[in-house]
């Protein structure tokens, strides 16, 4: 009888355990937590990604075509991709499914992957102690309703969450907002790098300021000008902001040319318009000891040598405000930027400044990177070089928004448009201005640069002597401790055998 009861009790407990395990697994599919101790939480989904997932109202299928037995770093990428997609699936409330496929030895799968636009790539791998070229697949396709997006090659985990969330957002957003690059009649600067980046998320078009700005334009991006606007161009731009439009403008006060090392002041009525909105651009160039380099050719006897030299006219901005659109940014690059002085009575917020080793240069301008005394007198506090302003004509009118950068070449392909660091700020600014800020925090998560903290000369000297003396003092200290121990042991032995 006892044996039967024990068997019955055992079966009951076993059944309870099995049911509990099943319930725990069912619950954990949607309710879980992850302890992520990395600085930028790179192994956890950001709130931005979660908010995008909530917009999915139909089944979104992700097909991943990924080869097996890849070299170490690519194998790690596959594991990271698997982990992060499991989180996407968990937070999508059943509206997202993903599956991995291995098309290497399956001709049908390989054809399917290539039909989606995922082509094999060549990698150098070591097999059987030989270096071989291997064709592998490392791409994914997103299928939603009758639309699709692809990431053709996934070679690194850096920026992967941003890429995935951007593709999903592009699929689920019902109405894409429209951004316009505005130009005047004689303007020829190219903005293709930034325009192509914005097309991933928005409708992008080009307009002429000589015609009224259409009301379906959510944001206007405007490059710096070197002459005055016509009355139509001036009035159209002003009316756009007054009626509640959003303007992202790059405008400096000085036209500079590094090749000729010459500069001249820009005389334009665009500064009158900016003054009206509380943003005054000073007639100067800002210099900063924390800066980019330029390559300078110098004669050394019969030879000409190219040397990289610091060029304070190209500031590297690392001093940001606590505003949402610059939160998490690490660096922005500027070229020949002017100082911005906000009107005390206007609703203006500085966005970033130069460092506390700055200076300004006024006309006449000396742009030479060699033997230039102005480059050695950089002791002034940081200068504002980008600011955000709001404009409201009256209490009943909608609020217009302006972001001004004091670098006229900030958007151009030959200027700031070459810098990946600047792209992050531009995308953040665009998202913020048009009220679509889901990706702002996510975009700034990735590590772009982590410069060493600058220290003054006295601190450098102090740490130099610490590095020289401390190891020697530690060795001497350990030697004294060991000597005392040996002396104590010798004394104990002498007392024992005497």
C-alpha positions in Angstrom: 0.0 0.0 0.0 2.8 2.3 0.9 4.6 1.6 -2.4 1.4 2.5 -4.3 1.0 5.8 -2.4 4.7 6.7 -3.0 4.3 6.0 -6.7 1.2 8.1 -6.8 2.9 10.9 -5.0 5.9 10.7 -7.3 3.7 10.9 -10.4 1.7 13.9 -8.9 5.0 15.8 -8.2 6.4 14.9 -11.6 3.2 16.1 -13.3 3.3 19.4 -11.3 6.9 20.0 -12.2 6.2 19.3 -16.0 3.2 21.6 -16.0 5.2 24.3 -14.1 8.1 24.1 -16.6 5.6 24.4 -19.5 3.9 27.4 -18.0 7.2 29.1 -17.2 8.3 28.7 -20.8 5.0 30.0 -22.2 5.1 33.0 -19.9 8.8 33.7 -20.6 8.2 34.0 -24.3 6.7 37.4 -23.7 7.8 38.3 -20.2 11.5 38.2 -19.5 14.3 40.4 -18.4 18.0 40.7 -19.4 20.8 41.9 -17.2 22.9 44.1 -19.6 26.0 45.6 -18.0 27.5 47.2 -21.2 27.8 50.9 -21.3 25.4 51.5 -24.2 23.1 48.4 -23.5 24.1 46.9 -26.8 22.7 43.5 -25.9 19.2 44.8 -25.1 16.5 46.3 -27.2 16.2 50.0 -26.8 12.9 51.7 -25.9 12.9 53.2 -29.5 12.9 49.7 -31.1 10.1 48.6 -28.7 8.0 51.6 -29.7 8.4 50.8 -33.4 7.4 47.2 -32.8 4.1 48.3 -31.3 3.2 49.8 -34.7 3.1 46.4 -36.4 -0.5 45.4 -37.0 0.1 42.4 -39.3 2.5 39.6 -39.5 6.1 40.7 -40.3 8.3 37.8 -41.5 12.1 38.0 -41.4 14.1 35.5 -43.5 17.8 35.3 -42.6 20.1 33.7 -45.2 23.2 32.9 -43.2 25.9 30.4 -43.9 27.3 28.0 -41.3 30.8 27.4 -40.1 31.9 31.0 -40.6 35.2 32.4 -39.2 35.1 33.5 -35.6 33.9 37.1 -35.8 31.2 36.3 -38.4 30.1 33.3 -36.2 29.7 35.8 -33.3 27.6 38.0 -35.6 25.3 35.2 -36.3 24.8 34.4 -32.6 24.2 38.1 -31.8 21.7 38.3 -34.6 19.8 35.3 -33.2 19.7 36.7 -29.7 18.5 40.2 -30.8 15.8 38.8 -33.1 14.5 36.7 -30.3 13.9 40.0 -28.4 12.3 41.6 -31.4 9.9 38.6 -31.6 9.1 38.7 -27.9 8.2 42.4 -27.9 6.2 42.2 -31.1 3.1 40.5 -29.5 3.1 37.7 -32.0 3.3 39.9 -35.1 6.9 39.1 -35.9 8.4 35.8 -37.0 12.0 35.0 -38.1 13.8 31.9 -39.5 17.4 31.1 -40.5 18.1 29.5 -43.8 21.4 27.9 -45.0 21.5 28.3 -48.8 25.1 27.0 -49.2 24.1 23.5 -50.3 20.6 24.2 -51.3 20.2 25.5 -54.8 16.5 26.4 -54.3 17.3 28.5 -51.2 20.2 30.2 -53.0 18.0 31.1 -55.9 15.4 32.5 -53.4 18.0 34.6 -51.6 19.3 36.1 -54.8 15.7 36.8 -55.9 15.3 39.0 -52.8 18.6 40.8 -53.6 20.9 38.9 -51.2 24.0 37.9 -53.1 26.8 35.7 -51.8 30.0 37.4 -50.7 33.6 36.1 -50.8 35.5 35.6 -47.5 39.0 34.4 -46.9 38.9 31.4 -44.5 41.5 28.9 -43.2 40.4 25.3 -43.6 42.7 22.3 -43.3 45.7 24.7 -42.8 45.0 26.3 -46.1 43.8 29.8 -47.0 40.7 29.5 -49.2 38.1 31.8 -50.7 34.6 30.8 -49.6 31.3 32.1 -51.0 28.9 32.7 -48.1 25.5 34.3 -47.5 25.0 36.9 -44.7 21.8 38.8 -45.5 18.2 39.1 -44.4 14.9 40.1 -45.9 11.8 41.7 -44.2 8.4 40.8 -45.7 5.3 42.8 -44.6 2.0 42.9 -46.5 3.1 43.5 -50.1 6.3 45.3 -49.2 9.9 44.1 -48.5 13.2 45.5 -47.3 16.6 43.9 -47.3 19.9 44.1 -45.5 22.1 42.4 -48.2 25.2 41.9 -46.0 25.6 41.7 -42.2 29.3 41.8 -41.4 29.3 43.4 -38.0 27.1 43.8 -35.0 27.8 47.6 -34.9 24.7 49.4 -35.8 22.7 46.2 -36.4 19.8 47.1 -34.1 19.5 50.5 -35.8 19.5 48.9 -39.3 16.8 46.4 -38.3 14.6 48.9 -36.6 14.9 51.4 -39.5 13.8 48.7 -42.0 10.8 47.7 -39.8 9.9 51.4 -39.3 10.0 52.0 -43.0 7.6 49.0 -43.6 5.1 49.8 -40.9 4.8 53.6 -41.2 1.7 54.3 -43.2 2.5 57.9 -44.2 6.1 58.9 -44.8 6.9 62.5 -44.1 8.5 64.7 -46.8 11.8 66.6 -46.5 13.0 69.1 -49.1 16.4 70.4 -49.9 15.9 74.0 -50.8 18.2 75.9 -53.1 18.4 79.3 -54.7 18.8 79.8 -58.5 22.6 79.9 -58.6 23.4 77.3 -55.9 25.2 74.2 -57.1 26.4 72.4 -53.9 25.6 68.6 -53.8 24.0 67.0 -50.8 23.7 63.5 -52.1 25.3 61.7 -49.1 22.9 63.1 -46.6 19.9 63.0 -49.0 20.5 59.2 -49.7 20.6 58.6 -46.0 17.4 60.4 -45.4 15.6 58.5 -48.2 15.8 55.4 -46.1 13.1 56.8 -43.8 11.5 59.8 -45.5 10.4 61.1 -48.9 13.1 63.5 -50.1 12.8 66.1 -52.9 14.5 69.2 -54.1 12.7 72.6 -54.3 13.6 76.2 -55.4 13.1 78.9 -52.9 12.0 81.2 -55.7 8.6 79.4 -55.6 6.3 79.2 -52.5 7.1 76.1 -50.3 4.3 73.5 -50.6 2.3 72.9 -47.5 3.0 69.2 -47.6 6.7 69.8 -46.9 7.4 68.9 -43.3 11.0 70.1 -43.2 13.3 72.3 -45.3 17.1 71.8 -45.3 19.0 74.8 -46.6 22.7 75.1 -47.3 24.7 78.3 -46.7 24.5 81.0 -49.2 27.2 83.5 -50.3 24.9 86.3 -51.5 21.6 87.8 -50.7 18.3 86.1 -51.5 15.9 87.6 -53.9 12.7 89.1 -52.4 10.7 86.1 -53.4 13.3 83.6 -52.0 13.5 85.6 -48.7 9.7 85.9 -48.3 9.0 82.3 -49.2 11.5 81.1 -46.6 10.3 83.5 -43.9 6.6 82.6 -44.6 7.4 78.9 -44.3 8.9 79.3 -40.8 6.2 81.8 -39.7 3.4 79.4 -40.6 5.0 76.7 -38.4 7.5 75.1 -40.7 10.7 73.4 -39.7 14.0 74.7 -41.0 17.5 73.0 -40.7 20.0 75.5 -42.0 23.8 75.6 -42.2 25.1 79.2 -42.5 28.4 80.7 -41.6 29.4 84.4 -41.9 32.7 83.8 -43.7 33.5 82.3 -47.1 36.8 80.4 -46.7 39.1 78.5 -49.1 41.8 76.3 -47.6 43.6 75.9 -50.9 44.2 79.6 -51.4 44.2 80.3 -47.6 41.9 83.3 -48.2 38.6 84.3 -46.6 36.0 87.0 -47.0 32.9 88.1 -45.2 29.5 87.1 -46.6 27.1 89.9 -47.1 23.6 88.5 -47.3 20.0 89.3 -46.1 19.8 85.7 -44.8 21.4 87.1 -41.6 18.6 89.6 -41.3 16.1 86.7 -41.4 18.1 84.7 -38.8 18.3 87.8 -36.6 14.5 88.1 -36.7 14.3 84.6 -35.3 16.8 85.3 -32.5 19.9 83.7 -34.1 22.7 86.1 -34.7 25.7 84.9 -36.7 28.9 86.7 -35.8 31.3 88.0 -38.5 34.1 85.7 -37.3 35.7 82.3 -37.6 35.8 80.0 -34.5 39.1 78.2 -33.7 39.5 75.3 -31.3 42.6 73.5 -30.1 40.6 70.2 -30.3 40.4 69.9 -34.0 40.8 67.9 -37.1 44.1 67.6 -39.1 45.0 68.9 -42.5 47.8 67.7 -44.8 50.4 70.3 -45.5 53.2 70.1 -48.0 56.5 71.5 -46.7 59.9 71.8 -48.4 62.8 69.9 -46.8 65.8 70.7 -48.9 65.2 69.1 -52.3 62.2 67.2 -51.1 58.6 68.0 -50.5 57.1 66.3 -47.5 53.4 66.0 -46.7 52.7 66.4 -43.0 49.5 66.1 -41.0 49.0 69.2 -38.8 46.2 70.2 -36.3 44.0 72.8 -37.9 41.9 74.8 -35.3 39.7 76.2 -38.1 38.2 72.6 -38.3 36.8 72.2 -34.7 35.9 68.8 -33.3 32.8 69.3 -31.2 32.6 67.2 -28.0 30.7 69.7 -25.8 27.0 69.1 -26.2 23.9 70.4 -24.3 21.5 68.0 -22.5 18.9 68.4 -25.3 17.3 65.2 -26.6 18.6 65.6 -30.2 22.2 65.7 -29.1 21.9 63.2 -26.2 24.5 60.5 -26.6 26.5 62.2 -29.4 30.2 61.9 -29.0 31.6 64.1 -31.7 30.7 66.4 -34.6 33.1 67.8 -37.2 32.9 71.4 -38.4 34.8 73.4 -41.1 35.3 77.1 -40.9 32.4 77.7 -38.6 31.1 81.1 -37.2 30.0 81.8 -33.7 26.2 82.0 -33.0 25.0 84.6 -30.4 21.4 83.9 -29.3 19.1 86.9 -28.7 18.4 87.1 -25.0 14.7 87.6 -25.6 14.2 84.7 -28.0 13.4 81.1 -27.3 16.9 79.7 -28.2 18.7 76.7 -26.9 22.5 76.2 -27.6 23.1 72.7 -28.9 26.9 72.5 -28.9 29.9 74.5 -28.2 33.6 74.4 -28.9 36.0 73.5 -26.0 37.4 75.9 -23.4 40.5 76.3 -25.5 38.9 78.3 -28.2 39.4 81.6 -30.0 37.9 83.7 -32.8 39.4 85.4 -35.8 37.9 88.5 -37.5 38.7 90.2 -40.7 41.5 90.2 -42.0 41.6 86.4 -41.9 44.8 84.4 -41.9 44.0 80.7 -42.7 47.6 79.5 -42.9 48.2 76.3 -40.7 52.0 77.2 -40.5 53.5 79.8 -38.3 50.1 81.4 -37.6 50.2 83.3 -34.3 46.4 83.1 -33.9 46.6 79.3 -33.6 48.7 79.7 -30.4 46.3 82.0 -28.6 43.4 79.6 -27.9 42.4 80.3 -24.3 38.9 81.6 -24.6 35.7 79.8 -23.3 33.7 77.6 -25.7 31.7 79.3 -28.5 28.2 78.4 -29.5 28.3 77.0 -33.0 24.8 75.4 -33.3 21.5 76.4 -31.7 17.8 75.5 -31.7 15.1 78.2 -31.8 11.3 78.2 -31.8 9.3 80.8 -33.6 5.6 81.7 -33.0 4.1 84.7 -34.8 1.1 84.8 -32.3 -0.5 82.6 -29.7 -2.9 81.1 -32.3 -0.2 80.3 -34.9 1.6 77.0 -34.9 5.2 77.0 -33.6 8.0 77.0 -36.2 11.4 75.4 -35.4 14.9 76.3 -36.6 18.2 74.6 -36.1 21.2 76.7 -37.2 24.7 75.3 -37.6 27.4 78.0 -38.1 29.2 75.9 -40.9 28.0 76.7 -44.4 29.3 73.4 -45.7 27.8 71.1 -43.1 25.5 69.3 -45.5 27.6 69.3 -48.6 29.3 66.2 -50.0 32.6 68.1 -50.1 32.2 69.4 -46.5 30.5 68.0 -43.4 28.5 65.6 -45.5 31.6 63.3 -45.7 31.6 62.6 -42.0 29.7 59.7 -40.5 29.7 61.4 -37.2 27.8 64.4 -38.6 25.2 62.0 -40.1 24.0 61.0 -36.7 23.4 64.6 -35.7 21.6 65.4 -39.0 19.3 62.4 -38.6 18.6 63.2 -35.0 17.8 66.8 -35.9 15.5 65.8 -38.7 13.6 63.3 -36.5 13.2 65.8 -33.7 12.0 68.6 -35.9 9.3 66.7 -37.6 8.2 65.0 -34.3 9.4 61.5 -35.2 12.0 60.8 -32.6 11.7 57.0 -32.1 15.2 56.5 -33.6 17.0 59.4 -31.9 18.2 57.6 -28.8 18.9 54.3 -30.8 21.0 56.1 -33.4 23.3 57.5 -30.7 23.8 54.2 -28.9 26.6 53.0 -31.2 30.2 53.9 -30.3 31.7 56.0 -33.0 34.6 57.5 -31.2 35.9 57.5 -27.6 38.6 60.2 -27.4 40.9 60.3 -24.4 40.0 62.9 -21.9 42.2 66.0 -22.4 44.3 67.0 -19.3 46.4 70.1 -18.7 50.2 70.2 -18.7 50.5 70.2 -14.9 48.4 67.0 -14.7 50.5 65.4 -17.4 53.7 66.2 -15.5 52.2 64.8 -12.3 51.2 61.5 -13.8 54.5 61.2 -15.6 56.3 61.3 -12.2 53.8 58.9 -10.7 54.5 56.4 -13.5 58.2 56.8 -13.0 58.3 56.7 -9.2 55.4 54.4 -8.2 56.8 51.1 -9.8 60.2 51.8 -8.1 58.6 52.5 -4.7 56.5 49.3 -5.0 59.6 47.2 -5.8 61.5 48.8 -2.9 58.5 48.2 -0.6 58.1 44.6 -1.5 61.9 44.1 -1.1 61.7 45.6 2.4 58.8 43.3 3.4 60.6 40.3 2.1 63.8 41.3 3.9 62.0 41.7 7.2 60.3 38.3 6.7 63.7 36.7 6.1 65.2 38.5 9.1 62.4 37.3 11.3 62.7 33.7 10.1 66.5 33.8 10.6 66.0 35.1 14.2 63.5 32.3 14.9 65.9 29.6 13.6 68.7 31.0 15.7 66.6 30.9 18.8 65.5 27.4 18.1 69.0 25.9 17.6 70.9 28.0 20.2 
